[in-house]
Amino acid sequence: MSTRFEQLAADAMKLPVRDRVRLAQQLVSTLDEDTETATEKEIEELWFAEAERRLEELRSGSVQGVSADDAFRNAREALKR
C-alpha cells in the first residue's frame, strides 16, 4: 500500500461522520455507474443511516472502536491471505 494512499485514508478518517458518509458514497458510486439502480439521494440516505447505526453502536458500547492503524493493519493482513 502506498504512503500517499495511507495518508489519504488517515486524513479521511479524521473527517466528521457526515463527510465520511458523503465521501464513501461518492467513491462507491464510481465503482459501477452503469448498473446503479438507486438514486444518489437514496444512496446517500442509506449511507447516512448506516453511519448513524454504527455511531449508535459505539455510543451504546455494544461494539468497540478500532484504531485506524489497527484497521489498516488487519486489512493488509487479510489481503495477503
mmCIF file as gemmi writes it, N, C-alpha and C atoms, coordinates in Angstrom:
data_model
loop_
_atom_site.group_PDB
_atom_site.id
_atom_site.type_symbol
_atom_site.label_atom_id
_atom_site.label_alt_id
_atom_site.label_comp_id
_atom_site.label_asym_id
_atom_site.label_entity_id
_atom_site.label_seq_id
_atom_site.pdbx_PDB_ins_code
_atom_site.Cartn_x
_atom_site.Cartn_y
_atom_site.Cartn_z
_atom_site.occupancy
_atom_site.B_iso_or_equiv
_atom_site.pdbx_formal_charge
_atom_site.auth_seq_id
_atom_site.auth_asym_id
_atom_site.pdbx_PDB_model_num
ATOM 1 N N . MET Axp A 1 ? 0.846 -1.172 0 1 0 ? 1 A 1
ATOM 2 C CA . MET Axp A 1 ? 0 0 0 1 0 ? 1 A 1
ATOM 3 C C . MET Axp A 1 ? 0.89 1.233 0 1 0 ? 1 A 1
ATOM 4 N N . SER Axp A 2 ? 0.527 2.225 -0.764 1 0 ? 2 A 1
ATOM 5 C CA . SER Axp A 2 ? 1.384 3.391 -0.902 1 0 ? 2 A 1
ATOM 6 C C . SER Axp A 2 ? 1.241 4.334 0.28 1 0 ? 2 A 1
ATOM 7 N N . THR Axp A 3 ? 2.295 5.082 0.523 1 0 ? 3 A 1
ATOM 8 C CA . THR Axp A 3 ? 2.269 6.085 1.578 1 0 ? 3 A 1
ATOM 9 C C . THR Axp A 3 ? 1.218 7.139 1.289 1 0 ? 3 A 1
ATOM 10 N N . ARG Axp A 4 ? 1.074 7.506 0.026 1 0 ? 4 A 1
ATOM 11 C CA . ARG Axp A 4 ? 0.068 8.503 -0.36 1 0 ? 4 A 1
ATOM 12 C C . ARG Axp A 4 ? -1.338 8.002 -0.019 1 0 ? 4 A 1
ATOM 13 N N . PHE Axp A 5 ? -1.608 6.745 -0.336 1 0 ? 5 A 1
ATOM 14 C CA . PHE Axp A 5 ? -2.915 6.172 -0.016 1 0 ? 5 A 1
ATOM 15 C C . PHE Axp A 5 ? -3.149 6.163 1.492 1 0 ? 5 A 1
ATOM 16 N N . GLU Axp A 6 ? -2.16 5.718 2.239 1 0 ? 6 A 1
ATOM 17 C CA . GLU Axp A 6 ? -2.298 5.65 3.695 1 0 ? 6 A 1
ATOM 18 C C . GLU Axp A 6 ? -2.559 7.027 4.286 1 0 ? 6 A 1
ATOM 19 N N . GLN Axp A 7 ? -1.879 8.049 3.776 1 0 ? 7 A 1
ATOM 20 C CA . GLN Axp A 7 ? -2.096 9.408 4.271 1 0 ? 7 A 1
ATOM 21 C C . GLN Axp A 7 ? -3.496 9.892 3.924 1 0 ? 7 A 1
ATOM 22 N N . LEU Axp A 8 ? -3.923 9.606 2.704 1 0 ? 8 A 1
ATOM 23 C CA . LEU Axp A 8 ? -5.266 10 2.28 1 0 ? 8 A 1
ATOM 24 C C . LEU Axp A 8 ? -6.326 9.313 3.15 1 0 ? 8 A 1
ATOM 25 N N . ALA Axp A 9 ? -6.136 8.026 3.383 1 0 ? 9 A 1
ATOM 26 C CA . ALA Axp A 9 ? -7.084 7.281 4.215 1 0 ? 9 A 1
ATOM 27 C C . ALA Axp A 9 ? -7.096 7.826 5.64 1 0 ? 9 A 1
ATOM 28 N N . ALA Axp A 10 ? -5.925 8.112 6.191 1 0 ? 10 A 1
ATOM 29 C CA . ALA Axp A 10 ? -5.845 8.66 7.55 1 0 ? 10 A 1
ATOM 30 C C . ALA Axp A 10 ? -6.54 10.016 7.623 1 0 ? 10 A 1
ATOM 31 N N . ASP Axp A 11 ? -6.333 10.85 6.612 1 0 ? 11 A 1
ATOM 32 C CA . ASP Axp A 11 ? -6.996 12.153 6.578 1 0 ? 11 A 1
ATOM 33 C C . ASP Axp A 11 ? -8.508 11.993 6.48 1 0 ? 11 A 1
ATOM 34 N N . ALA Axp A 12 ? -8.955 11.05 5.664 1 0 ? 12 A 1
ATOM 35 C CA . ALA Axp A 12 ? -10.394 10.813 5.507 1 0 ? 12 A 1
ATOM 36 C C . ALA Axp A 12 ? -11.019 10.368 6.826 1 0 ? 12 A 1
ATOM 37 N N . MET Axp A 13 ? -10.295 9.582 7.598 1 0 ? 13 A 1
ATOM 38 C CA . MET Axp A 13 ? -10.825 9.095 8.877 1 0 ? 13 A 1
ATOM 39 C C . MET Axp A 13 ? -10.992 10.225 9.9 1 0 ? 13 A 1
ATOM 40 N N . LYS Axp A 14 ? -10.356 11.339 9.687 1 0 ? 14 A 1
ATOM 41 C CA . LYS Axp A 14 ? -10.469 12.494 10.591 1 0 ? 14 A 1
ATOM 42 C C . LYS Axp A 14 ? -11.693 13.35 10.28 1 0 ? 14 A 1
ATOM 43 N N . LEU Axp A 15 ? -12.324 13.097 9.14 1 0 ? 15 A 1
ATOM 44 C CA . LEU Axp A 15 ? -13.497 13.876 8.75 1 0 ? 15 A 1
ATOM 45 C C . LEU Axp A 15 ? -14.667 13.572 9.677 1 0 ? 15 A 1
ATOM 46 N N . PRO Axp A 16 ? -15.591 14.516 9.827 1 0 ? 16 A 1
ATOM 47 C CA . PRO Axp A 16 ? -16.818 14.238 10.576 1 0 ? 16 A 1
ATOM 48 C C . PRO Axp A 16 ? -17.61 13.111 9.902 1 0 ? 16 A 1
ATOM 49 N N . VAL Axp A 17 ? -18.439 12.439 10.658 1 0 ? 17 A 1
ATOM 50 C CA . VAL Axp A 17 ? -19.197 11.289 10.159 1 0 ? 17 A 1
ATOM 51 C C . VAL Axp A 17 ? -19.942 11.619 8.868 1 0 ? 17 A 1
ATOM 52 N N . ARG Axp A 18 ? -20.637 12.718 8.842 1 0 ? 18 A 1
ATOM 53 C CA . ARG Axp A 18 ? -21.433 13.069 7.664 1 0 ? 18 A 1
ATOM 54 C C . ARG Axp A 18 ? -20.556 13.207 6.425 1 0 ? 18 A 1
ATOM 55 N N . ASP Axp A 19 ? -19.383 13.823 6.582 1 0 ? 19 A 1
ATOM 56 C CA . ASP Axp A 19 ? -18.48 13.976 5.437 1 0 ? 19 A 1
ATOM 57 C C . ASP Axp A 19 ? -17.892 12.634 5.009 1 0 ? 19 A 1
ATOM 58 N N . ARG Axp A 20 ? -17.604 11.747 5.965 1 0 ? 20 A 1
ATOM 59 C CA . ARG Axp A 20 ? -17.101 10.416 5.604 1 0 ? 20 A 1
ATOM 60 C C . ARG Axp A 20 ? -18.158 9.641 4.842 1 0 ? 20 A 1
ATOM 61 N N . VAL Axp A 21 ? -19.407 9.777 5.256 1 0 ? 21 A 1
ATOM 62 C CA . VAL Axp A 21 ? -20.5 9.099 4.549 1 0 ? 21 A 1
ATOM 63 C C . VAL Axp A 21 ? -20.592 9.629 3.12 1 0 ? 21 A 1
ATOM 64 N N . ARG Axp A 22 ? -20.524 10.94 2.965 1 0 ? 22 A 1
ATOM 65 C CA . ARG Axp A 22 ? -20.588 11.528 1.621 1 0 ? 22 A 1
ATOM 66 C C . ARG Axp A 22 ? -19.431 11.06 0.765 1 0 ? 22 A 1
ATOM 67 N N . LEU Axp A 23 ? -18.229 11.009 1.353 1 0 ? 23 A 1
ATOM 68 C CA . LEU Axp A 23 ? -17.057 10.551 0.618 1 0 ? 23 A 1
ATOM 69 C C . LEU Axp A 23 ? -17.218 9.088 0.21 1 0 ? 23 A 1
ATOM 70 N N . ALA Axp A 24 ? -17.659 8.261 1.142 1 0 ? 24 A 1
ATOM 71 C CA . ALA Axp A 24 ? -17.848 6.839 0.835 1 0 ? 24 A 1
ATOM 72 C C . ALA Axp A 24 ? -18.878 6.662 -0.276 1 0 ? 24 A 1
ATOM 73 N N . GLN Axp A 25 ? -19.955 7.404 -0.202 1 0 ? 25 A 1
ATOM 74 C CA . GLN Axp A 25 ? -20.999 7.318 -1.235 1 0 ? 25 A 1
ATOM 75 C C . GLN Axp A 25 ? -20.442 7.711 -2.588 1 0 ? 25 A 1
ATOM 76 N N . GLN Axp A 26 ? -19.661 8.766 -2.608 1 0 ? 26 A 1
ATOM 77 C CA . GLN Axp A 26 ? -19.097 9.228 -3.872 1 0 ? 26 A 1
ATOM 78 C C . GLN Axp A 26 ? -18.13 8.192 -4.445 1 0 ? 26 A 1
ATOM 79 N N . LEU Axp A 27 ? -17.304 7.599 -3.604 1 0 ? 27 A 1
ATOM 80 C CA . LEU Axp A 27 ? -16.365 6.582 -4.071 1 0 ? 27 A 1
ATOM 81 C C . LEU Axp A 27 ? -17.096 5.347 -4.588 1 0 ? 27 A 1
ATOM 82 N N . VAL Axp A 28 ? -18.079 4.883 -3.837 1 0 ? 28 A 1
ATOM 83 C CA . VAL Axp A 28 ? -18.822 3.693 -4.252 1 0 ? 28 A 1
ATOM 84 C C . VAL Axp A 28 ? -19.561 3.951 -5.557 1 0 ? 28 A 1
ATOM 85 N N . SER Axp A 29 ? -20.086 5.134 -5.71 1 0 ? 29 A 1
ATOM 86 C CA . SER Axp A 29 ? -20.851 5.42 -6.928 1 0 ? 29 A 1
ATOM 87 C C . SER Axp A 29 ? -19.978 5.378 -8.176 1 0 ? 29 A 1
ATOM 88 N N . THR Axp A 30 ? -18.677 5.515 -8.018 1 0 ? 30 A 1
ATOM 89 C CA . THR Axp A 30 ? -17.792 5.47 -9.186 1 0 ? 30 A 1
ATOM 90 C C . THR Axp A 30 ? -17.4 4.049 -9.575 1 0 ? 30 A 1
ATOM 91 N N . LEU Axp A 31 ? -17.709 3.062 -8.738 1 0 ? 31 A 1
ATOM 92 C CA . LEU Axp A 31 ? -17.294 1.691 -9 1 0 ? 31 A 1
ATOM 93 C C . LEU Axp A 31 ? -18.03 1.075 -10.173 1 0 ? 31 A 1
ATOM 94 N N . ASP Axp A 32 ? -19.312 1.31 -10.246 1 0 ? 32 A 1
ATOM 95 C CA . ASP Axp A 32 ? -20.087 0.687 -11.318 1 0 ? 32 A 1
ATOM 96 C C . ASP Axp A 32 ? -21.275 1.568 -11.657 1 0 ? 32 A 1
ATOM 97 N N . GLU Axp A 33 ? -21.008 2.715 -12.218 1 0 ? 33 A 1
ATOM 98 C CA . GLU Axp A 33 ? -22.064 3.676 -12.502 1 0 ? 33 A 1
ATOM 99 C C . GLU Axp A 33 ? -23.08 3.154 -13.509 1 0 ? 33 A 1
ATOM 100 N N . ASP Axp A 34 ? -22.693 2.236 -14.371 1 0 ? 34 A 1
ATOM 101 C CA . ASP Axp A 34 ? -23.608 1.742 -15.398 1 0 ? 34 A 1
ATOM 102 C C . ASP Axp A 34 ? -24.743 0.902 -14.834 1 0 ? 34 A 1
ATOM 103 N N . THR Axp A 35 ? -24.527 0.249 -13.713 1 0 ? 35 A 1
ATOM 104 C CA . THR Axp A 35 ? -25.566 -0.63 -13.169 1 0 ? 35 A 1
ATOM 105 C C . THR Axp A 35 ? -26.244 -0.05 -11.939 1 0 ? 35 A 1
ATOM 106 N N . GLU Axp A 36 ? -26.011 1.198 -11.649 1 0 ? 36 A 1
ATOM 107 C CA . GLU Axp A 36 ? -26.595 1.827 -10.471 1 0 ? 36 A 1
ATOM 108 C C . GLU Axp A 36 ? -28.109 1.92 -10.644 1 0 ? 36 A 1
ATOM 109 N N . THR Axp A 37 ? -28.851 1.387 -9.684 1 0 ? 37 A 1
ATOM 110 C CA . THR Axp A 37 ? -30.306 1.403 -9.776 1 0 ? 37 A 1
ATOM 111 C C . THR Axp A 37 ? -30.934 2.387 -8.806 1 0 ? 37 A 1
ATOM 112 N N . ALA Axp A 38 ? -30.253 2.709 -7.724 1 0 ? 38 A 1
ATOM 113 C CA . ALA Axp A 38 ? -30.781 3.66 -6.753 1 0 ? 38 A 1
ATOM 114 C C . ALA Axp A 38 ? -30.336 5.074 -7.128 1 0 ? 38 A 1
ATOM 115 N N . THR Axp A 39 ? -31.149 6.035 -6.736 1 0 ? 39 A 1
ATOM 116 C CA . THR Axp A 39 ? -30.768 7.423 -6.99 1 0 ? 39 A 1
ATOM 117 C C . THR Axp A 39 ? -29.671 7.828 -6.01 1 0 ? 39 A 1
ATOM 118 N N . GLU Axp A 40 ? -28.962 8.89 -6.343 1 0 ? 40 A 1
ATOM 119 C CA . GLU Axp A 40 ? -27.902 9.366 -5.453 1 0 ? 40 A 1
ATOM 120 C C . GLU Axp A 40 ? -28.47 9.728 -4.086 1 0 ? 40 A 1
ATOM 121 N N . LYS Axp A 41 ? -29.643 10.318 -4.07 1 0 ? 41 A 1
ATOM 122 C CA . LYS Axp A 41 ? -30.273 10.688 -2.799 1 0 ? 41 A 1
ATOM 123 C C . LYS Axp A 41 ? -30.575 9.442 -1.969 1 0 ? 41 A 1
ATOM 124 N N . GLU Axp A 42 ? -31.064 8.395 -2.603 1 0 ? 42 A 1
ATOM 125 C CA . GLU Axp A 42 ? -31.347 7.148 -1.887 1 0 ? 42 A 1
ATOM 126 C C . GLU Axp A 42 ? -30.065 6.543 -1.33 1 0 ? 42 A 1
ATOM 127 N N . ILE Axp A 43 ? -29.02 6.565 -2.125 1 0 ? 43 A 1
ATOM 128 C CA . ILE Axp A 43 ? -27.745 6.007 -1.668 1 0 ? 43 A 1
ATOM 129 C C . ILE Axp A 43 ? -27.211 6.816 -0.497 1 0 ? 43 A 1
ATOM 130 N N . GLU Axp A 44 ? -27.273 8.127 -0.609 1 0 ? 44 A 1
ATOM 131 C CA . GLU Axp A 44 ? -26.807 8.982 0.478 1 0 ? 44 A 1
ATOM 132 C C . GLU Axp A 44 ? -27.601 8.705 1.751 1 0 ? 44 A 1
ATOM 133 N N . GLU Axp A 45 ? -28.904 8.541 1.619 1 0 ? 45 A 1
ATOM 134 C CA . GLU Axp A 45 ? -29.743 8.245 2.783 1 0 ? 45 A 1
ATOM 135 C C . GLU Axp A 45 ? -29.361 6.9 3.402 1 0 ? 45 A 1
ATOM 136 N N . LEU Axp A 46 ? -29.08 5.899 2.565 1 0 ? 46 A 1
ATOM 137 C CA . LEU Axp A 46 ? -28.662 4.591 3.077 1 0 ? 46 A 1
ATOM 138 C C . LEU Axp A 46 ? -27.331 4.668 3.798 1 0 ? 46 A 1
ATOM 139 N N . TRP Axp A 47 ? -26.364 5.376 3.217 1 0 ? 47 A 1
ATOM 140 C CA . TRP Axp A 47 ? -25.051 5.516 3.87 1 0 ? 47 A 1
ATOM 141 C C . TRP Axp A 47 ? -25.192 6.273 5.188 1 0 ? 47 A 1
ATOM 142 N N . PHE Axp A 48 ? -26.007 7.32 5.196 1 0 ? 48 A 1
ATOM 143 C CA . PHE Axp A 48 ? -26.191 8.095 6.418 1 0 ? 48 A 1
ATOM 144 C C . PHE Axp A 48 ? -26.842 7.235 7.494 1 0 ? 48 A 1
ATOM 145 N N . ALA Axp A 49 ? -27.837 6.439 7.121 1 0 ? 49 A 1
ATOM 146 C CA . ALA Axp A 49 ? -28.486 5.551 8.085 1 0 ? 49 A 1
ATOM 147 C C . ALA Axp A 49 ? -27.491 4.533 8.635 1 0 ? 49 A 1
ATOM 148 N N . GLU Axp A 50 ? -26.63 4.002 7.774 1 0 ? 50 A 1
ATOM 149 C CA . GLU Axp A 50 ? -25.61 3.046 8.225 1 0 ? 50 A 1
ATOM 150 C C . GLU Axp A 50 ? -24.627 3.714 9.184 1 0 ? 50 A 1
ATOM 151 N N . ALA Axp A 51 ? -24.214 4.924 8.855 1 0 ? 51 A 1
ATOM 152 C CA . ALA Axp A 51 ? -23.291 5.652 9.737 1 0 ? 51 A 1
ATOM 153 C C . ALA Axp A 51 ? -23.949 5.936 11.087 1 0 ? 51 A 1
ATOM 154 N N . GLU Axp A 52 ? -25.202 6.336 11.065 1 0 ? 52 A 1
ATOM 155 C CA . GLU Axp A 52 ? -25.937 6.585 12.309 1 0 ? 52 A 1
ATOM 156 C C . GLU Axp A 52 ? -26.046 5.312 13.145 1 0 ? 52 A 1
ATOM 157 N N . ARG Axp A 53 ? -26.337 4.194 12.488 1 0 ? 53 A 1
ATOM 158 C CA . ARG Axp A 53 ? -26.452 2.916 13.194 1 0 ? 53 A 1
ATOM 159 C C . ARG Axp A 53 ? -25.126 2.551 13.855 1 0 ? 53 A 1
ATOM 160 N N . ARG Axp A 54 ? -24.038 2.709 13.113 1 0 ? 54 A 1
ATOM 161 C CA . ARG Axp A 54 ? -22.722 2.374 13.652 1 0 ? 54 A 1
ATOM 162 C C . ARG Axp A 54 ? -22.328 3.307 14.792 1 0 ? 54 A 1
ATOM 163 N N . LEU Axp A 55 ? -22.641 4.588 14.651 1 0 ? 55 A 1
ATOM 164 C CA . LEU Axp A 55 ? -22.347 5.539 15.719 1 0 ? 55 A 1
ATOM 165 C C . LEU Axp A 55 ? -23.115 5.176 16.986 1 0 ? 55 A 1
ATOM 166 N N . GLU Axp A 56 ? -24.375 4.798 16.836 1 0 ? 56 A 1
ATOM 167 C CA . GLU Axp A 56 ? -25.172 4.394 17.994 1 0 ? 56 A 1
ATOM 168 C C . GLU Axp A 56 ? -24.582 3.157 18.657 1 0 ? 56 A 1
ATOM 169 N N . GLU Axp A 57 ? -24.095 2.213 17.867 1 0 ? 57 A 1
ATOM 170 C CA . GLU Axp A 57 ? -23.442 1.019 18.428 1 0 ? 57 A 1
ATOM 171 C C . GLU Axp A 57 ? -22.223 1.409 19.259 1 0 ? 57 A 1
ATOM 172 N N . LEU Axp A 58 ? -21.453 2.362 18.759 1 0 ? 58 A 1
ATOM 173 C CA . LEU Axp A 58 ? -20.276 2.822 19.506 1 0 ? 58 A 1
ATOM 174 C C . LEU Axp A 58 ? -20.696 3.515 20.794 1 0 ? 58 A 1
ATOM 175 N N . ARG Axp A 59 ? -21.67 4.394 20.698 1 0 ? 59 A 1
ATOM 176 C CA . ARG Axp A 59 ? -22.126 5.146 21.877 1 0 ? 59 A 1
ATOM 177 C C . ARG Axp A 59 ? -22.733 4.24 22.937 1 0 ? 59 A 1
ATOM 178 N N . SER Axp A 60 ? -23.464 3.221 22.511 1 0 ? 60 A 1
ATOM 179 C CA . SER Axp A 60 ? -24.113 2.325 23.466 1 0 ? 60 A 1
ATOM 180 C C . SER Axp A 60 ? -23.133 1.336 24.085 1 0 ? 60 A 1
ATOM 181 N N . GLY Axp A 61 ? -21.964 1.197 23.468 1 0 ? 61 A 1
ATOM 182 C CA . GLY Axp A 61 ? -20.974 0.253 23.978 1 0 ? 61 A 1
ATOM 183 C C . GLY Axp A 61 ? -21.172 -1.159 23.466 1 0 ? 61 A 1
ATOM 184 N N . SER Axp A 62 ? -22.106 -1.352 22.543 1 0 ? 62 A 1
ATOM 185 C CA . SER Axp A 62 ? -22.334 -2.711 22.032 1 0 ? 62 A 1
ATOM 186 C C . SER Axp A 62 ? -21.201 -3.171 21.11 1 0 ? 62 A 1
ATOM 187 N N . VAL Axp A 63 ? -20.414 -2.222 20.608 1 0 ? 63 A 1
ATOM 188 C CA . VAL Axp A 63 ? -19.216 -2.549 19.842 1 0 ? 63 A 1
ATOM 189 C C . VAL Axp A 63 ? -18.073 -1.671 20.329 1 0 ? 63 A 1
ATOM 190 N N . GLN Axp A 64 ? -16.871 -2.139 20.126 1 0 ? 64 A 1
ATOM 191 C CA . GLN Axp A 64 ? -15.676 -1.379 20.477 1 0 ? 64 A 1
ATOM 192 C C . GLN Axp A 64 ? -15.07 -0.795 19.214 1 0 ? 64 A 1
ATOM 193 N N . GLY Axp A 65 ? -14.598 0.422 19.313 1 0 ? 65 A 1
ATOM 194 C CA . GLY Axp A 65 ? -13.929 1.046 18.186 1 0 ? 65 A 1
ATOM 195 C C . GLY Axp A 65 ? -12.561 0.416 17.949 1 0 ? 65 A 1
ATOM 196 N N . VAL Axp A 66 ? -12.066 0.556 16.75 1 0 ? 66 A 1
ATOM 197 C CA . VAL Axp A 66 ? -10.746 0.054 16.377 1 0 ? 66 A 1
ATOM 198 C C . VAL Axp A 66 ? -9.961 1.241 15.833 1 0 ? 66 A 1
ATOM 199 N N . SER Axp A 67 ? -8.718 1.371 16.254 1 0 ? 67 A 1
ATOM 200 C CA . SER Axp A 67 ? -7.911 2.476 15.755 1 0 ? 67 A 1
ATOM 201 C C . SER Axp A 67 ? -7.688 2.314 14.254 1 0 ? 67 A 1
ATOM 202 N N . ALA Axp A 68 ? -7.463 3.425 13.576 1 0 ? 68 A 1
ATOM 203 C CA . ALA Axp A 68 ? -7.203 3.377 12.135 1 0 ? 68 A 1
ATOM 204 C C . ALA Axp A 68 ? -5.973 2.524 11.846 1 0 ? 68 A 1
ATOM 205 N N . ASP Axp A 69 ? -4.943 2.643 12.681 1 0 ? 69 A 1
ATOM 206 C CA . ASP Axp A 69 ? -3.731 1.84 12.482 1 0 ? 69 A 1
ATOM 207 C C . ASP Axp A 69 ? -4.05 0.35 12.532 1 0 ? 69 A 1
ATOM 208 N N . ASP Axp A 70 ? -4.833 -0.056 13.53 1 0 ? 70 A 1
ATOM 209 C CA . ASP Axp A 70 ? -5.207 -1.471 13.643 1 0 ? 70 A 1
ATOM 210 C C . ASP Axp A 70 ? -6.077 -1.913 12.47 1 0 ? 70 A 1
ATOM 211 N N . ALA Axp A 71 ? -7.013 -1.063 12.083 1 0 ? 71 A 1
ATOM 212 C CA . ALA Axp A 71 ? -7.914 -1.412 10.98 1 0 ? 71 A 1
ATOM 213 C C . ALA Axp A 71 ? -7.136 -1.616 9.686 1 0 ? 71 A 1
ATOM 214 N N . PHE Axp A 72 ? -6.224 -0.709 9.383 1 0 ? 72 A 1
ATOM 215 C CA . PHE Axp A 72 ? -5.438 -0.848 8.157 1 0 ? 72 A 1
ATOM 216 C C . PHE Axp A 72 ? -4.486 -2.034 8.233 1 0 ? 72 A 1
ATOM 217 N N . ARG Axp A 73 ? -3.899 -2.285 9.409 1 0 ? 73 A 1
ATOM 218 C CA . ARG Axp A 73 ? -3.028 -3.444 9.571 1 0 ? 73 A 1
ATOM 219 C C . ARG Axp A 73 ? -3.823 -4.729 9.34 1 0 ? 73 A 1
ATOM 220 N N . ASN Axp A 74 ? -5.012 -4.811 9.922 1 0 ? 74 A 1
ATOM 221 C CA . ASN Axp A 74 ? -5.865 -6.002 9.743 1 0 ? 74 A 1
ATOM 222 C C . ASN Axp A 74 ? -6.264 -6.166 8.283 1 0 ? 74 A 1
ATOM 223 N N . ALA Axp A 75 ? -6.575 -5.071 7.619 1 0 ? 75 A 1
ATOM 224 C CA . ALA Axp A 75 ? -6.958 -5.138 6.209 1 0 ? 75 A 1
ATOM 225 C C . ALA Axp A 75 ? -5.794 -5.62 5.354 1 0 ? 75 A 1
ATOM 226 N N . ARG Axp A 76 ? -4.605 -5.086 5.622 1 0 ? 76 A 1
ATOM 227 C CA . ARG Axp A 76 ? -3.429 -5.518 4.845 1 0 ? 76 A 1
ATOM 228 C C . ARG Axp A 76 ? -3.165 -7.006 5.059 1 0 ? 76 A 1
ATOM 229 N N . GLU Axp A 77 ? -3.297 -7.474 6.303 1 0 ? 77 A 1
ATOM 230 C CA . GLU Axp A 77 ? -3.077 -8.894 6.604 1 0 ? 77 A 1
ATOM 231 C C . GLU Axp A 77 ? -4.113 -9.759 5.901 1 0 ? 77 A 1
ATOM 232 N N . ALA Axp A 78 ? -5.36 -9.311 5.885 1 0 ? 78 A 1
ATOM 233 C CA . ALA Axp A 78 ? -6.422 -10.064 5.218 1 0 ? 78 A 1
ATOM 234 C C . ALA Axp A 78 ? -6.183 -10.155 3.716 1 0 ? 78 A 1
ATOM 235 N N . LEU Axp A 79 ? -5.662 -9.088 3.143 1 0 ? 79 A 1
ATOM 236 C CA . LEU Axp A 79 ? -5.393 -9.091 1.7 1 0 ? 79 A 1
ATOM 237 C C . LEU Axp A 79 ? -4.256 -9.999 1.321 1 0 ? 79 A 1
ATOM 238 N N . LYS Axp A 80 ? -3.353 -10.266 2.236 1 0 ? 80 A 1
ATOM 239 C CA . LYS Axp A 80 ? -2.229 -11.157 1.972 1 0 ? 80 A 1
ATOM 240 C C . LYS Axp A 80 ? -2.654 -12.623 1.932 1 0 ? 80 A 1
ATOM 241 N N . ARG Axp A 81 ? -3.78 -12.94 2.56 1 0 ? 81 A 1
ATOM 242 C CA . ARG Axp A 81 ? -4.246 -14.33 2.64 1 0 ? 81 A 1
ATOM 243 C C . ARG Axp A 81 ? -4.806 -14.809 1.34 1 0 ? 81 A 1
